[in-house]
Amino acid sequence: MRIALVGPGRAGQSIAIAANGAGHDVVAVAARDAEQATTAAQRFDAVPLAIGEPIPPVDLVVIAVSDHAIEAVAGEIAPIARNAAASAVHISGATPVSALGAFGDHGVATGSFHPLQTMPTPELGARWLAGAWVAVTADEPLRSTLYDLAATIGLHPFELHDDDRAAYHAAAAAAANFPIAALAIAQRLFEAKGVPFDAARPLVDAIVANAFEFGPAASLTGPIARGDTETVNLQIEAVRETTPELAAAFESMVDATAIVAASLSEEGGG
């Protein structure tokens, strides 16, 4: 495929690098910052463009700007891309495809292509895309085209309806960030007592593996899962004494874990 990238940030470049490595041709890179466009374009031997400049003929325009800018950028690009682009997608998990309505008004097929992966740098992001999953929202024939693109990159595509996008994105945010918040609390507590945070890694690795092998609820362990409220209360008091600024967050985690444990008990009839 011939691809034009609009918005060469970390996520956009990650996808472009992976696509380029899979044999696709990134032919143009557009950005509001001319230096950013030029630097990214050099990576792909592509044409650097300002947003709003005519793009060369492409199979796919990838809009990789921030969520709040997608609709405005689409409005600027769509009129000049109507005879040059076969299709256009954004890579947002939360934004509906309707944000690309300006492309549809000009006869360009639209959709979304959201990799369910963190992309902290373009290089790491491109590497970590292989084996990740990607949410695809599009009608045929674009849906099949995006599935094929995903396969060449090593992504596992799945269909996501626009009506389900907000809940899906909440799930993605929970999966990506809530464990980090819990680990940050654990790190502070461990280190406050002279225990290296690395000591928790084998435990965390095993718990995460269990969650995907047996399911999150079935992988709960410790006093909350056992219903040992006396020990839980001792933990809460210890946290209040050791790191009082984290006490509220710890208790919120306890409440969330208790809800999961209760749902498991109900499902098991216990």
Backbone as CSV, one residue per row, in Angstrom:
resi,resn,N_x,N_y,N_z,CA_x,CA_y,CA_z,C_x,C_y,C_z
1,MET,0.825,-1.189,0.000,0.000,0.000,0.000,0.871,1.255,0.000
2,ARG,0.337,2.301,-0.616,0.959,3.621,-0.538,0.226,4.397,0.558
3,ILE,1.014,4.894,1.526,0.444,5.482,2.736,0.929,6.913,2.918
4,ALA,0.013,7.790,3.308,0.363,9.135,3.732,0.092,9.242,5.225
5,LEU,1.089,9.682,5.976,0.959,9.834,7.423,0.729,11.300,7.752
6,VAL,-0.334,11.571,8.458,-0.636,12.933,8.895,-0.536,12.967,10.418
7,GLY,0.517,13.608,10.921,0.762,13.643,12.354,1.838,12.649,12.747
8,PRO,3.125,12.995,12.533,4.224,12.052,12.807,4.659,12.056,14.270
9,GLY,3.719,11.809,15.166,4.069,11.643,16.571,4.518,10.223,16.842
10,ARG,4.563,9.854,18.105,5.068,8.525,18.460,4.203,7.411,17.872
11,ALA,2.889,7.525,18.032,2.008,6.465,17.546,2.003,6.408,16.027
12,GLY,1.867,7.559,15.391,1.835,7.584,13.929,3.105,7.028,13.316
13,GLN,4.257,7.437,13.854,5.514,6.924,13.312,5.697,5.444,13.632
14,SER,5.209,5.005,14.791,5.319,3.573,15.121,4.612,2.737,14.061
15,ILE,3.394,3.135,13.719,2.629,2.402,12.709,3.309,2.504,11.352
16,ALA,3.801,3.696,11.035,4.456,3.894,9.735,5.727,3.062,9.620
17,ILE,6.521,3.008,10.693,7.750,2.206,10.675,7.411,0.734,10.477
18,ALA,6.406,0.263,11.222,6.014,-1.142,11.099,5.484,-1.443,9.704
19,ALA,4.672,-0.530,9.158,4.136,-0.736,7.812,5.244,-0.708,6.776
20,ASN,6.169,0.225,6.932,7.291,0.322,5.999,8.139,-0.945,6.045
21,GLY,8.348,-1.459,7.259,9.129,-2.685,7.406,8.442,-3.895,6.823
22,ALA,7.103,-3.812,6.692,6.336,-4.922,6.127,6.190,-4.809,4.618
23,GLY,6.830,-3.809,4.021,6.806,-3.687,2.568,5.876,-2.630,2.023
24,HIS,5.161,-1.924,2.903,4.315,-0.831,2.449,5.175,0.411,2.231
25,ASP,4.643,1.369,1.508,5.431,2.536,1.110,4.823,3.802,1.705
26,VAL,5.502,4.366,2.697,5.074,5.639,3.269,5.620,6.734,2.354
27,VAL,4.741,7.348,1.584,5.189,8.254,0.525,5.117,9.724,0.914
28,ALA,4.367,10.049,1.972,4.241,11.450,2.375,4.006,11.524,3.879
29,VAL,4.559,12.576,4.491,4.372,12.832,5.917,3.983,14.291,6.072
30,ALA,2.838,14.532,6.692,2.342,15.896,6.862,2.265,16.260,8.337
31,ALA,2.630,17.496,8.643,2.563,18.003,10.012,2.471,19.522,9.965
32,ARG,1.999,20.117,11.045,1.975,21.575,11.110,3.371,22.138,11.314
33,ASP,4.219,21.365,11.990,5.603,21.752,12.221,6.447,21.250,11.048
34,ALA,7.003,22.173,10.280,7.755,21.792,9.073,8.968,20.943,9.409
35,GLU,9.641,21.261,10.511,10.828,20.495,10.893,10.449,19.067,11.265
36,GLN,9.342,18.927,11.983,8.884,17.592,12.360,8.521,16.774,11.128
37,ALA,7.854,17.401,10.180,7.484,16.696,8.954,8.724,16.264,8.181
38,THR,9.703,17.156,8.088,10.926,16.848,7.335,11.712,15.723,7.984
39,THR,11.860,15.794,9.312,12.615,14.763,10.029,11.976,13.394,9.870
40,ALA,10.666,13.330,10.028,9.977,12.044,9.899,9.995,11.556,8.459
41,ALA,9.815,12.453,7.511,9.795,12.059,6.102,11.128,11.459,5.677
42,GLN,12.220,11.980,6.220,13.543,11.452,5.869,13.684,9.991,6.273
43,ARG,13.027,9.610,7.337,13.078,8.220,7.796,12.530,7.264,6.742
44,PHE,11.539,7.742,5.983,10.870,6.886,5.005,11.190,7.253,3.559
45,ASP,12.094,8.201,3.382,12.366,8.721,2.040,11.068,9.205,1.403
46,ALA,10.272,9.922,2.213,8.952,10.387,1.798,8.970,11.894,1.564
47,VAL,7.868,12.401,1.071,7.725,13.829,0.814,7.195,14.507,2.080
48,PRO,7.899,15.515,2.617,7.360,16.250,3.762,6.351,17.295,3.300
49,LEU,5.257,17.403,4.025,4.194,18.325,3.642,3.683,19.092,4.859
50,ALA,3.177,20.286,4.601,2.385,20.982,5.611,0.954,20.476,5.517
51,ILE,0.247,20.452,6.643,-1.155,20.033,6.607,-1.929,21.021,5.740
52,GLY,-2.602,20.477,4.737,-3.318,21.321,3.784,-2.691,21.348,2.414
53,GLU,-1.412,20.907,2.331,-0.771,20.816,1.015,-1.265,19.572,0.287
54,PRO,-1.325,19.608,-1.027,-1.759,18.421,-1.793,-0.875,17.216,-1.503
55,ILE,-1.508,16.060,-1.374,-0.753,14.834,-1.144,-0.669,14.041,-2.447
56,PRO,0.374,13.237,-2.595,0.469,12.385,-3.786,-0.575,11.273,-3.723
57,PRO,-0.852,10.598,-4.819,-1.833,9.503,-4.806,-1.443,8.407,-3.812
58,VAL,-2.388,8.027,-2.957,-2.123,7.002,-1.948,-3.340,6.086,-1.810
59,ASP,-3.091,4.927,-1.234,-4.175,4.003,-0.911,-4.821,4.348,0.425
60,LEU,-4.009,4.919,1.338,-4.494,5.138,2.696,-3.865,6.381,3.306
61,VAL,-4.722,7.240,3.860,-4.265,8.368,4.668,-4.457,7.986,6.129
62,VAL,-3.387,8.049,6.917,-3.445,7.729,8.342,-3.405,9.035,9.132
63,ILE,-4.520,9.360,9.780,-4.604,10.568,10.591,-4.182,10.203,12.010
64,ALA,-3.015,10.685,12.425,-2.452,10.303,13.724,-2.216,11.535,14.594
65,VAL,-3.180,12.448,14.582,-3.097,13.644,15.411,-3.868,13.408,16.707
66,SER,-3.793,14.353,17.643,-4.509,14.205,18.906,-6.014,14.151,18.659
67,ASP,-6.717,13.502,19.575,-8.146,13.250,19.385,-8.928,14.523,19.070
68,HIS,-8.650,15.593,19.814,-9.445,16.810,19.644,-9.202,17.495,18.306
69,ALA,-8.104,17.117,17.614,-7.760,17.765,16.349,-8.184,16.958,15.132
70,ILE,-8.664,15.746,15.316,-8.947,14.858,14.178,-9.952,15.475,13.218
71,GLU,-11.056,15.953,13.729,-12.111,16.466,12.853,-11.638,17.683,12.065
72,ALA,-10.914,18.594,12.734,-10.431,19.800,12.056,-9.404,19.459,10.982
73,VAL,-8.489,18.557,11.302,-7.463,18.156,10.331,-8.107,17.450,9.141
74,ALA,-9.084,16.601,9.417,-9.793,15.928,8.324,-10.448,16.954,7.412
75,GLY,-11.014,17.993,8.006,-11.655,19.026,7.202,-10.686,19.765,6.303
76,GLU,-9.425,19.886,6.733,-8.422,20.567,5.924,-7.892,19.673,4.803
77,ILE,-7.775,18.380,5.107,-7.126,17.478,4.152,-8.103,16.890,3.142
78,ALA,-9.306,16.607,3.561,-10.262,15.906,2.702,-10.470,16.556,1.342
79,PRO,-10.640,17.873,1.262,-10.892,18.470,-0.064,-9.745,18.277,-1.047
80,ILE,-8.515,18.251,-0.525,-7.365,18.101,-1.431,-6.995,16.640,-1.644
81,ALA,-7.606,15.729,-0.853,-7.274,14.303,-0.967,-8.324,13.528,-1.745
82,ARG,-9.414,14.200,-2.128,-10.531,13.456,-2.706,-10.165,12.724,-3.986
83,ASN,-9.221,13.255,-4.754,-8.807,12.588,-5.989,-7.485,11.843,-5.831
84,ALA,-6.924,11.883,-4.600,-5.608,11.284,-4.382,-5.641,10.107,-3.421
85,ALA,-6.683,10.033,-2.577,-6.714,9.000,-1.546,-7.902,8.063,-1.732
86,ALA,-7.631,6.764,-1.589,-8.713,5.779,-1.677,-9.450,5.660,-0.353
87,SER,-8.737,5.872,0.765,-9.345,5.696,2.073,-8.569,6.490,3.115
88,ALA,-9.194,6.697,4.259,-8.560,7.428,5.359,-9.004,6.820,6.679
89,VAL,-8.079,6.734,7.620,-8.394,6.223,8.959,-7.756,7.130,9.994
90,HIS,-8.345,7.138,11.191,-7.636,7.703,12.333,-7.234,6.562,13.247
91,ILE,-6.345,6.835,14.186,-5.826,5.768,15.042,-6.235,5.969,16.497
92,SER,-7.312,6.720,16.709,-7.812,6.968,18.057,-8.694,5.816,18.525
93,GLY,-8.581,5.490,19.802,-9.453,4.466,20.355,-10.794,5.009,20.791
94,ALA,-10.851,6.310,21.100,-12.065,6.888,21.669,-12.911,7.659,20.666
95,THR,-12.292,8.187,19.623,-12.990,9.082,18.696,-13.787,8.293,17.663
96,PRO,-15.045,8.645,17.443,-15.839,7.922,16.436,-15.341,8.189,15.020
97,VAL,-15.660,7.275,14.135,-15.248,7.422,12.738,-15.899,8.649,12.105
98,SER,-17.013,9.064,12.636,-17.705,10.226,12.075,-16.848,11.487,12.105
99,ALA,-15.790,11.510,12.923,-14.877,12.651,12.941,-14.180,12.827,11.599
100,LEU,-14.161,11.772,10.796,-13.567,11.837,9.450,-14.633,12.087,8.391
101,GLY,-15.767,12.616,8.813,-16.879,12.814,7.890,-16.547,13.642,6.677
102,ALA,-15.591,14.571,6.803,-15.217,15.401,5.652,-14.680,14.549,4.516
103,PHE,-13.968,13.456,4.853,-13.484,12.552,3.803,-14.655,11.860,3.125
104,GLY,-15.603,11.386,3.930,-16.772,10.734,3.361,-17.538,11.654,2.436
105,ASP,-17.585,12.937,2.793,-18.282,13.907,1.948,-17.635,14.037,0.577
106,HIS,-16.353,13.671,0.496,-15.626,13.759,-0.765,-15.397,12.388,-1.400
107,GLY,-16.167,11.403,-0.949,-16.122,10.089,-1.576,-14.972,9.205,-1.154
108,VAL,-14.307,9.537,-0.033,-13.185,8.731,0.458,-13.691,7.830,1.584
109,ALA,-13.428,6.537,1.485,-13.838,5.589,2.520,-13.118,5.899,3.826
110,THR,-13.821,5.746,4.955,-13.231,6.095,6.246,-13.354,4.961,7.246
111,GLY,-12.473,4.983,8.236,-12.495,3.986,9.290,-11.533,4.371,10.394
112,SER,-11.348,3.461,11.336,-10.356,3.672,12.392,-9.522,2.405,12.548
113,PHE,-8.307,2.620,13.054,-7.316,1.546,13.166,-6.551,1.829,14.450
114,HIS,-7.003,1.239,15.559,-6.436,1.566,16.870,-5.657,0.390,17.453
115,PRO,-4.316,0.447,17.405,-3.524,-0.628,18.013,-3.650,-0.598,19.530
116,LEU,-3.924,-1.729,20.109,-4.062,-1.855,21.556,-2.674,-2.140,22.141
117,GLN,-1.845,-1.100,22.108,-0.456,-1.246,22.528,0.100,0.118,22.919
118,THR,1.016,0.129,23.857,1.724,1.355,24.204,2.848,1.590,23.196
119,MET,3.062,2.850,22.857,4.082,3.204,21.872,4.887,4.388,22.404
120,PRO,5.787,4.128,23.367,6.503,5.212,24.038,7.492,5.954,23.150
121,THR,8.051,5.252,22.174,8.900,5.864,21.152,8.529,5.214,19.824
122,PRO,8.819,5.874,18.699,8.497,5.244,17.411,9.168,3.884,17.233
123,GLU,10.417,3.779,17.679,11.152,2.532,17.476,10.585,1.404,18.340
124,LEU,10.371,1.683,19.627,9.805,0.662,20.511,8.379,0.334,20.111
125,GLY,7.619,1.373,19.763,6.241,1.150,19.361,6.143,0.229,18.164
126,ALA,6.987,0.462,17.161,6.974,-0.382,15.969,7.316,-1.824,16.319
127,ARG,8.264,-1.989,17.241,8.668,-3.339,17.636,7.556,-4.046,18.403
128,TRP,6.876,-3.304,19.274,5.856,-3.915,20.129,4.528,-4.114,19.416
129,LEU,4.366,-3.561,18.237,3.124,-3.792,17.500,2.989,-5.253,17.083
130,ALA,4.113,-5.888,16.774,4.053,-7.293,16.366,3.503,-8.141,17.504
131,GLY,2.376,-8.793,17.259,1.746,-9.628,18.273,0.649,-8.929,19.052
132,ALA,0.547,-7.594,18.893,-0.519,-6.858,19.581,-1.828,-7.003,18.809
133,TRP,-2.898,-6.491,19.398,-4.215,-6.512,18.770,-4.569,-5.115,18.291
134,VAL,-5.448,-5.031,17.311,-5.825,-3.729,16.772,-7.331,-3.701,16.522
135,ALA,-7.972,-2.639,17.009,-9.413,-2.462,16.814,-9.665,-1.797,15.465
136,VAL,-10.494,-2.431,14.656,-10.803,-1.916,13.317,-12.284,-1.567,13.241
137,THR,-12.554,-0.349,12.814,-13.930,0.089,12.582,-14.020,0.596,11.153
138,ALA,-14.711,-0.127,10.304,-14.840,0.270,8.894,-15.836,-0.645,8.209
139,ASP,-16.431,-0.150,7.165,-17.286,-0.966,6.318,-16.438,-1.618,5.231
140,GLU,-16.978,-2.646,4.610,-16.291,-3.261,3.475,-16.348,-2.321,2.268
141,PRO,-15.311,-2.317,1.439,-14.155,-3.223,1.451,-12.985,-2.746,2.312
142,LEU,-13.123,-1.545,2.917,-12.006,-1.019,3.710,-11.694,-1.917,4.900
143,ARG,-12.736,-2.520,5.508,-12.469,-3.396,6.645,-11.480,-4.493,6.274
144,SER,-11.698,-5.138,5.147,-10.789,-6.212,4.731,-9.394,-5.674,4.420
145,THR,-9.336,-4.484,3.851,-8.037,-3.868,3.563,-7.258,-3.629,4.846
146,LEU,-7.949,-3.141,5.891,-7.285,-2.877,7.163,-6.909,-4.167,7.878
147,TYR,-7.731,-5.201,7.728,-7.365,-6.506,8.283,-6.090,-7.023,7.617
148,ASP,-6.003,-6.844,6.301,-4.805,-7.282,5.579,-3.580,-6.475,6.023
149,LEU,-3.760,-5.165,6.192,-2.663,-4.327,6.673,-2.195,-4.811,8.042
150,ALA,-3.152,-5.081,8.925,-2.807,-5.567,10.262,-1.995,-6.855,10.187
151,ALA,-2.427,-7.757,9.340,-1.743,-9.051,9.233,-0.304,-8.885,8.779
152,THR,-0.060,-7.966,7.855,1.310,-7.780,7.364,2.217,-7.219,8.451
153,ILE,1.642,-6.420,9.357,2.428,-5.834,10.439,2.630,-6.829,11.581
154,GLY,1.773,-7.836,11.653,1.831,-8.797,12.745,0.818,-8.513,13.830
155,LEU,-0.156,-7.642,13.526,-1.226,-7.323,14.460,-2.385,-8.308,14.323
156,HIS,-3.137,-8.480,15.403,-4.337,-9.319,15.384,-5.554,-8.393,15.332
157,PRO,-6.239,-8.298,14.204,-7.363,-7.360,14.096,-8.644,-7.914,14.694
158,PHE,-9.458,-7.028,15.251,-10.799,-7.389,15.685,-11.724,-6.221,15.381
159,GLU,-12.987,-6.542,15.158,-13.952,-5.509,14.778,-14.472,-4.782,16.015
160,LEU,-14.530,-3.460,15.928,-15.061,-2.638,17.007,-16.132,-1.718,16.439
161,HIS,-17.344,-1.808,16.977,-18.423,-0.927,16.540,-18.282,0.435,17.206
162,ASP,-18.628,1.477,16.492,-18.502,2.827,17.034,-19.268,2.996,18.346
163,ASP,-20.420,2.366,18.469,-21.223,2.496,19.683,-20.522,1.896,20.904
164,ASP,-19.579,1.014,20.669,-18.878,0.345,21.766,-17.540,1.008,22.098
165,ARG,-17.234,2.080,21.414,-15.887,2.661,21.494,-15.549,3.194,22.894
166,ALA,-16.487,3.897,23.543,-16.185,4.494,24.843,-15.876,3.419,25.884
167,ALA,-16.689,2.367,25.920,-16.452,1.295,26.888,-15.149,0.556,26.566
168,TYR,-14.906,0.333,25.283,-13.650,-0.309,24.874,-12.451,0.513,25.327
169,HIS,-12.523,1.825,25.123,-11.392,2.673,25.480,-11.206,2.726,26.988
170,ALA,-12.309,2.679,27.741,-12.207,2.614,29.201,-11.496,1.326,29.627
171,ALA,-11.831,0.219,28.951,-11.178,-1.055,29.261,-9.686,-0.988,28.954
172,ALA,-9.343,-0.374,27.826,-7.939,-0.239,27.458,-7.187,0.610,28.473
173,ALA,-7.818,1.710,28.901,-7.191,2.581,29.896,-7.007,1.842,31.219
174,ALA,-8.013,1.051,31.602,-7.904,0.284,32.839,-6.771,-0.734,32.755
175,ALA,-6.690,-1.435,31.633,-5.651,-2.458,31.465,-4.256,-1.851,31.459
176,ALA,-4.125,-0.673,30.861,-2.806,-0.063,30.721,-2.354,0.687,31.962
177,ASN,-3.290,1.336,32.674,-2.902,2.266,33.724,-3.174,1.805,35.149
178,PHE,-4.260,1.074,35.366,-4.571,0.684,36.734,-3.493,-0.220,37.339
179,PRO,-2.946,-1.201,36.582,-1.851,-1.983,37.157,-0.639,-1.120,37.526
180,ILE,-0.374,-0.094,36.715,0.758,0.787,37.010,0.515,1.542,38.311
181,ALA,-0.710,2.018,38.513,-1.035,2.715,39.756,-0.844,1.782,40.954
182,ALA,-1.298,0.540,40.822,-1.145,-0.425,41.915,0.332,-0.711,42.188
183,LEU,1.107,-0.843,41.135,2.533,-1.115,41.306,3.264,0.079,41.915
184,ALA,2.826,1.284,41.583,3.441,2.474,42.173,3.205,2.512,43.679
185,ILE,1.988,2.137,44.108,1.703,2.056,45.538,2.571,0.983,46.190
186,ALA,2.655,-0.180,45.542,3.467,-1.266,46.087,4.935,-0.855,46.202
187,GLN,5.439,-0.160,45.180,6.843,0.276,45.203,7.120,1.173,46.409
188,ARG,6.226,2.132,46.648,6.427,3.051,47.769,6.423,2.299,49.100
189,LEU,5.507,1.366,49.241,5.420,0.613,50.488,6.627,-0.304,50.684
190,PHE,7.018,-1.012,49.634,8.200,-1.881,49.729,9.428,-1.061,50.116
191,GLU,9.671,0.010,49.384,10.904,0.773,49.592,10.903,1.496,50.924
192,ALA,9.703,1.831,51.431,9.623,2.453,52.750,10.114,1.506,53.842
193,LYS,10.052,0.220,53.569,10.491,-0.793,54.531,11.790,-1.472,54.114
194,GLY,12.500,-0.880,53.157,13.798,-1.394,52.764,13.773,-2.612,51.878
195,VAL,12.629,-2.897,51.264,12.516,-4.045,50.360,12.643,-3.545,48.925
196,PRO,13.565,-4.096,48.129,13.709,-3.627,46.742,12.469,-3.947,45.914
197,PHE,12.067,-3.004,45.097,10.883,-3.192,44.254,11.049,-4.389,43.327
198,ASP,12.281,-4.669,42.889,12.527,-5.808,41.999,12.103,-7.132,42.621
199,ALA,12.032,-7.176,43.953,11.627,-8.413,44.616,10.211,-8.812,44.228
200,ALA,9.403,-7.845,43.795,8.010,-8.135,43.438,7.858,-8.661,42.017
201,ARG,8.904,-8.571,41.213,8.730,-8.889,39.795,8.300,-10.329,39.541
202,PRO,8.934,-11.338,40.155,8.469,-12.715,39.896,7.004,-12.919,40.278
203,LEU,6.596,-12.300,41.390,5.205,-12.397,41.808,4.281,-11.752,40.779
204,VAL,4.625,-10.560,40.340,3.785,-9.846,39.374,3.728,-10.606,38.055
205,ASP,4.875,-11.107,37.604,4.896,-11.871,36.351,3.966,-13.085,36.436
206,ALA,3.995,-13.764,37.574,3.166,-14.963,37.738,1.687,-14.601,37.810
207,ILE,1.373,-13.517,38.511,-0.026,-13.097,38.637,-0.601,-12.703,37.284
208,VAL,0.162,-11.955,36.496,-0.311,-11.538,35.169,-0.510,-12.765,34.277
209,ALA,0.447,-13.699,34.342,0.302,-14.930,33.559,-0.958,-15.690,33.986
210,ASN,-1.218,-15.762,35.282,-2.418,-16.433,35.775,-3.685,-15.754,35.272
211,ALA,-3.670,-14.418,35.246,-4.856,-13.669,34.830,-5.268,-14.015,33.409
212,PHE,-4.284,-14.207,32.530,-4.608,-14.529,31.143,-4.803,-16.024,30.921
213,GLU,-4.317,-16.825,31.858,-4.521,-18.272,31.752,-5.860,-18.698,32.357
214,PHE,-6.182,-18.126,33.511,-7.365,-18.579,34.253,-8.450,-17.512,34.371
215,GLY,-8.136,-16.278,33.976,-9.069,-15.167,34.141,-8.704,-14.341,35.367
216,PRO,-8.936,-13.032,35.317,-8.539,-12.163,36.429,-9.177,-12.546,37.765
217,ALA,-10.491,-12.775,37.775,-11.164,-13.055,39.046,-10.617,-14.320,39.696
218,ALA,-10.384,-15.349,38.893,-9.892,-16.620,39.427,-8.438,-16.544,39.869
219,SER,-7.755,-15.457,39.543,-6.335,-15.325,39.878,-6.096,-14.509,41.135
220,LEU,-7.175,-14.039,41.764,-7.008,-13.278,43.004,-6.364,-14.134,44.078
221,THR,-5.523,-13.496,44.877,-4.868,-14.190,45.968,-4.773,-13.246,47.156
222,GLY,-4.471,-13.768,48.335,-4.295,-12.902,49.492,-5.532,-12.808,50.361
223,PRO,-5.470,-11.951,51.368,-6.527,-11.913,52.388,-7.895,-11.465,51.873
224,ILE,-7.938,-10.596,50.883,-9.245,-10.173,50.373,-9.944,-11.357,49.711
225,ALA,-9.202,-12.100,48.907,-9.777,-13.269,48.233,-10.244,-14.321,49.246
226,ARG,-9.542,-14.379,50.396,-9.896,-15.367,51.433,-10.995,-14.859,52.355
227,GLY,-11.325,-13.567,52.258,-12.312,-13.008,53.170,-11.752,-12.745,54.551
228,ASP,-10.436,-12.566,54.659,-9.761,-12.346,55.940,-9.751,-10.852,56.245
229,THR,-10.858,-10.349,56.772,-10.993,-8.901,56.995,-10.047,-8.396,58.078
230,GLU,-9.699,-9.243,59.038,-8.787,-8.804,60.104,-7.430,-8.431,59.517
231,THR,-6.918,-9.276,58.636,-5.623,-8.987,58.015,-5.707,-7.763,57.098
232,VAL,-6.803,-7.647,56.373,-6.981,-6.475,55.499,-6.971,-5.198,56.324
233,ASN,-7.651,-5.198,57.455,-7.671,-4.010,58.308,-6.286,-3.683,58.857
234,LEU,-5.511,-4.707,59.175,-4.133,-4.479,59.625,-3.305,-3.842,58.512
235,GLN,-3.530,-4.299,57.276,-2.810,-3.718,56.140,-3.160,-2.232,55.972
236,ILE,-4.445,-1.942,56.060,-4.890,-0.554,55.887,-4.251,0.342,56.948
237,GLU,-4.219,-0.119,58.185,-3.601,0.670,59.249,-2.109,0.866,58.994
238,ALA,-1.452,-0.172,58.493,-0.021,-0.077,58.211,0.251,0.940,57.110
239,VAL,-0.590,0.948,56.105,-0.421,1.912,55.019,-0.652,3.331,55.528
240,ARG,-1.655,3.504,56.385,-1.927,4.827,56.948,-0.733,5.351,57.745
241,GLU,-0.027,4.462,58.420,1.134,4.861,59.213,2.375,5.072,58.345
242,THR,2.550,4.196,57.331,3.781,4.223,56.532,3.760,5.290,55.457
243,THR,2.677,5.329,54.687,2.541,6.302,53.597,1.127,6.872,53.639
244,PRO,0.854,7.762,54.588,-0.515,8.264,54.750,-1.081,8.920,53.494
245,GLU,-0.205,9.478,52.660,-0.681,10.116,51.429,-1.233,9.122,50.419
246,LEU,-0.919,7.828,50.616,-1.399,6.788,49.704,-2.548,5.978,50.299
247,ALA,-2.957,6.315,51.522,-3.954,5.497,52.213,-5.275,5.441,51.459
248,ALA,-5.739,6.586,50.971,-7.020,6.608,50.267,-6.961,5.769,48.997
249,ALA,-5.835,5.881,48.271,-5.686,5.098,47.041,-5.640,3.610,47.352
250,PHE,-4.921,3.233,48.413,-4.835,1.825,48.796,-6.223,1.285,49.160
251,GLU,-6.974,2.051,49.921,-8.303,1.603,50.321,-9.240,1.492,49.122
252,SER,-9.068,2.358,48.140,-9.863,2.247,46.908,-9.527,0.952,46.177
253,MET,-8.236,0.598,46.160,-7.820,-0.655,45.539,-8.405,-1.848,46.296
254,VAL,-8.427,-1.742,47.625,-9.029,-2.808,48.434,-10.504,-2.974,48.080
255,ASP,-11.201,-1.842,47.973,-12.628,-1.907,47.634,-12.838,-2.543,46.263
256,ALA,-12.018,-2.143,45.287,-12.163,-2.692,43.932,-11.890,-4.189,43.924
257,THR,-10.865,-4.601,44.670,-10.530,-6.023,44.733,-11.638,-6.813,45.415
258,ALA,-12.237,-6.221,46.443,-13.327,-6.899,47.149,-14.533,-7.101,46.244
259,ILE,-14.800,-6.125,45.383,-15.917,-6.254,44.444,-15.665,-7.422,43.490
260,VAL,-14.426,-7.534,42.990,-14.088,-8.645,42.096,-14.201,-9.975,42.842
261,ALA,-13.709,-10.000,44.077,-13.780,-11.241,44.862,-15.218,-11.648,45.131
262,ALA,-16.075,-10.655,45.382,-17.484,-10.950,45.638,-18.171,-11.498,44.396
263,SER,-17.820,-10.919,43.234,-18.426,-11.407,41.990,-17.989,-12.841,41.718
264,LEU,-16.748,-13.169,42.052,-16.261,-14.539,41.870,-17.028,-15.494,42.776
265,SER,-17.266,-15.069,44.009,-17.998,-15.917,44.956,-19.415,-16.176,44.471
266,GLU,-20.051,-15.137,43.916,-21.417,-15.290,43.418,-21.466,-16.229,42.229
267,GLU,-20.461,-16.085,41.327,-20.424,-16.961,40.155,-20.208,-18.403,40.551
268,GLY,-19.436,-18.611,41.635,-19.144,-19.969,42.064,-20.170,-20.523,43.020
269,GLY,-21.143,-19.651,43.362,-22.189,-20.116,44.272,-21.745,-20.170,45.710
270,GLY,-20.563,-19.534,46.029,-20.079,-19.587,47.410,-20.569,-18.420,48.219
